[in-house]
Amino acid sequence: MPLVAANWKMNPNNLDDALDLVRGVMAVARGQADRVEVAIFPPFPWLTAVSDLLVDSGVKLGAQNVFWEMAGAYTGEVSPPMVKALCQWVIVGHSERRLHLGETDDMVARKTAAALSCELGVIMCVGELADHYDAGTSDQVVSAQVRAALARCSADDSARLVIAYEPVWAIGSGRNADPEHAYKTMRLIRKIVGEMIGAGAARKVRILYGGSVKADNVQSYVELPLCDGVLVGGASLDADEFAHIVKVTSEVYGHR
Ligand code: PGA
């Protein structure tokens, strides 16, 4: 089933607005549960209230980050069991964390393995910078990220593992990737995952596109043969725009 994931990032700044947005998403997702999986990723402080609101809605809940240890003296961090108490999903290795917080491939690998061991679904993000894209080295960069991040994974993890291909230059820029480039990179990702955990298991790993996905371009990604959905940032903060993205995804997959 396709996955449409809403990464709210550090928005909105008050709980009332967050809950309004959740109500909008619930209205969108109603009646779609057997056609498209919808997951929202609000900031940590809103997770408890959002989780209460989502009961029986079919909309899944996720956190935007997680730590790799299960408990202990790690000021400011949130453990996989804490996330698991409220959420089904977690995003790991988002480029904004790699860029602003210095997350390395090794940290991403630890987080991925720790979250999977607690039976969380993981959206692990990879993507090249503009310089790599311009230099034609996207494939090498993305391959290295995938290999490093999955170093601690096994075939058993495949059903709960999602890889989001997000070219960094496309995130929040309005400059979405050419679908042909996205397709070739997703094909490469699938191949590497197959080499690492076996081709059969790799088929269960879902691959998303992310980076300036909007209502008016989502179709060009979700109709790509290897694309299992989208990770949406800015456009997920507008319930109407997000509704359109979910609807288009559901229609395209309904015709497959
Ligand atoms: P964007 O963000 O849709 O605003 O480009 C996507 C993401 O960062 O996951």
Boltz pocket constraint, residues with backbone or C-beta under 6 A from the ligand:
constraints:
  - pocket:
      binder: B
      contacts: [[A, 7], [A, 166], [A, 170], [A, 171], [A, 172], [A, 173], [A, 174], [A, 210], [A, 211], [A, 212], [A, 213], [A, 231], [A, 232], [A, 233], [A, 234], [A, 235]]
      max_distance: 6.0
